[in-house]
Amino acid sequence: MRLAEEKELARVKALEDAFDKTGELKSMGGKVFDFEVEDQFKRTQHYEWLMPVFFKCLELEDGVAKDQRVRTMYIEARTTTVPRSLQTDEQILDFGEVPVALRVTKEILVKNVGNRDEELKL
């Protein structure tokens, strides 16, 4: 491995080690629930998020667009994390702005880097 790659890996590891996950999660309005903390293969973390969704509301007056106001609604999402055994070739998936009723798909490569067989369900 080249020196530049080693430095970058060390920099990323230092950022991850210094990251206050619990504090950051609380600042974003999330809650965390830990299960099976003692067994690393069964350990899971469950999160609850309250996420804002912003959209423009078009008001019409006599069939003519009068005003566009940005409105906000909130959705609750629940996510689960487990010890990493699957790894993708992409770290971030950015779908950009996607208009309502349109679909954007992206392909990713998933590799098993764990020590057990894994089953994927989509």
N, C-alpha and C positions, 0 to 999 in steps of 0.2 A: 504494500500500500504506500502511496506517495505521502510525503510530509504534509502537503496541503490538505489531502483527504483526512489524514489523522487529526490535524488541527480542527477541521470542520466538525468531525465526529466528536472531538473533545468539547468544542464550543456548544454543540447541540445538547450533549449530555449535561454540561454545566447548567444550561438553561432549564432543562427538564428537572434536574435535581433541585434547583432553586425555586421552581414554580410552586406556589401555594395553592394547590388544587382545591382544598376545602374552602379557603378564603375567597378564591375566585368564583367558585360555585355559588357560595352564599351571596356574593355581590351581584350575581346575575339572577338571583331569585330561585335558585335550584335547591333541592334537598337530596341527600344521599342516604341510602340504606345499605349496610354491609351484611352479607350472609356467608356462612361457612368460612370465617376468617382464618381458622386454624388449618384447614385443608386447602392447599394451593390449587389443587385440581378441581375442587368444587366451589371455590370462592367466586362470588359474584357481587357486583355492586349495582344497585338499582337507583336511578335518578328520576326525579320529577322536575320538569321545567315548565315555566309559564313564559311563553314566547310571544312577543308582539308581532303582529302582521299588519303592515301598512298598505293601504290601497287608496286610489283616487276615486272620489265619488263625484260623478258628473251630474250637475243639476240642470234641468232643461226648463226653459221658459218659452212657451209658444213654439215648441219644437226646435228651438235654437239653444245651443250650449251656453249657459250663463256663467257657471262657476265650477271650478274643479277644486274640491277641498280634500285634503289628505285626512283620511280616517284611520283609526287604529282599532283592531280587535285582538283579543288574546286567545291563544290555544294552549292547552296543556298537553305536554308530550312526556311519555315515560320511556326511558332508555335503560339498557342493561349492558354492563361491561363484564368481561371475564378475562382471565389471564390470556395473553396473546399467544395463539398457536397458528393463526393464519395471518399472512402478510400480503399486502397488495403492492403492485408496482407504482401506484399513485398515492401520495401522502394527502393531497387535497383534491377534491372534486369541485370545480367551480362551474356551475351551470349558467351563470350570468342571469340576466333578466329573462324570464320565460312568461310570455303572455298567457292568460287564462285560456284553457281548452287546447293549448299546444303541448307537445311532448318533446322532451329532450332526453336522449339516452347517451351513455358513455360506456365503453368497454374497459374493463380492468382485468388484470391477471391476478389470481389468488393462488398463493403458495402455502403449503402446510410446513411451518417451521417448528412445530411442536414435536413432542415425543410420543404422540398417540394419533391414531386415525381420527379424523373429524368428519362429521356429516354436515353438509350444507343444505339448508332449506331456503328457498326463495319464494 
